[in-house]
Amino acid sequence: MCYFRGMKSNAYRARLAAGITLTRIEGKDVLFSIKSGDSYGLNEVAARMLSLLLESDAASAAGQLASEYAAPESDIRADLDDLVGMLAEARLIDIIEQ
């Protein structure tokens, strides 16, 4: 179950949780926990999703990704929401309702 599913609207932004960094190591994007020392590798699509989401809101990120990947925005949004749910559940990102 995703933390943000109980929000009143589906408009949200995300930010990295305290103590989490997003870095590129040997050509791969990695979320790194300064507290625990754990690292979480992201594939290319997940890294692009997260990058756009950190710069804008979910609707804008989904629209941009749909354009880049020539895929239906509703499919992209569902994938984005799934990724955000997993990252939030792992306490790697914070969700900010708009």
Beta strands, then each sheet from edge to edge (+ up, - down):
strand 1: 12-16
strand 2: 20-25
strand 3: 28-33
strand 4: 39-42
strand 5: 93-97
sheet 1: 1+ 5-
sheet 2: 2+ 3- 4+
end
